């Protein structure tokens, strides 16, 4: 089971990343645990400097942009 975390303060881009990430995970049919984190201190634990961010199994995969759905699928696969 993958642990997926979207990091962001709740801005529109953060919400879009959260929606697309859930959609991507469902599309590829993986089992996952999803969490949305808004605490700035948590962002720093992953080395994130720009929101939004996507963490998969403890690794920061992307920050500062909302990737395309296919790109998110690749990160999750």
Secondary structure by P-SEA (a helix, b strand, c coil): cbbbbbbccccaaaaaaaaaaaaaaaaacccbbbbbbccaaaaaaaccccccccccccccccccccccaaaaaaaac
